[in-house]
Amino acid sequence: MKVKNVKDVDKLFKVIDECRGRVELVTAEGDRLNLKSKLTQYVALANVFADKTIGEMELIAHEPEDVQKLVMFMYDGEA
């Protein structure tokens, strides 16, 4: 799924932390980074999200209930 215009990156990471299964960020090169990892959240993504806004990114959630959580985040006015 594509996630666009996220203004509250901290809330996005909180939603991802609440997911039961694996949630991955797909990079422009096609690599998949595990967003459940704090190391990935704070180190690998620090440069991309330095301004605290995400223009667009692709996420893969492996559990249907996690997909629902992410969709609800996007429609909650925080994305």
ChimeraX attribute file (.defattr): number of C-alpha atoms within 10 A of each C-alpha:
attribute: neighborCount
match mode: 1-to-1
recipient: residues
	/A:1	13
	/A:2	11
	/A:3	16
	/A:4	14
	/A:5	14
	/A:6	21
	/A:7	16
	/A:8	14
	/A:9	18
	/A:10	12
	/A:11	14
	/A:12	17
	/A:13	15
	/A:14	11
	/A:15	15
	/A:16	23
	/A:17	16
	/A:18	12
	/A:19	20
	/A:20	14
	/A:21	16
	/A:22	17
	/A:23	23
	/A:24	19
	/A:25	21
	/A:26	17
	/A:27	12
	/A:28	9
	/A:29	6
	/A:30	8
	/A:31	10
	/A:32	15
	/A:33	19
	/A:34	17
	/A:35	22
	/A:36	20
	/A:37	14
	/A:38	12
	/A:39	11
	/A:40	14
	/A:41	17
	/A:42	12
	/A:43	10
	/A:44	13
	/A:45	14
	/A:46	12
	/A:47	9
	/A:48	12
	/A:49	15
	/A:50	9
	/A:51	10
	/A:52	13
	/A:53	15
	/A:54	17
	/A:55	13
	/A:56	11
	/A:57	15
	/A:58	14
	/A:59	20
	/A:60	18
	/A:61	21
	/A:62	14
	/A:63	13
	/A:64	10
	/A:65	13
	/A:66	20
	/A:67	19
	/A:68	13
	/A:69	15
	/A:70	21
	/A:71	14
	/A:72	14
	/A:73	18
	/A:74	17
	/A:75	9
	/A:76	9
	/A:77	10
	/A:78	14
	/A:79	21
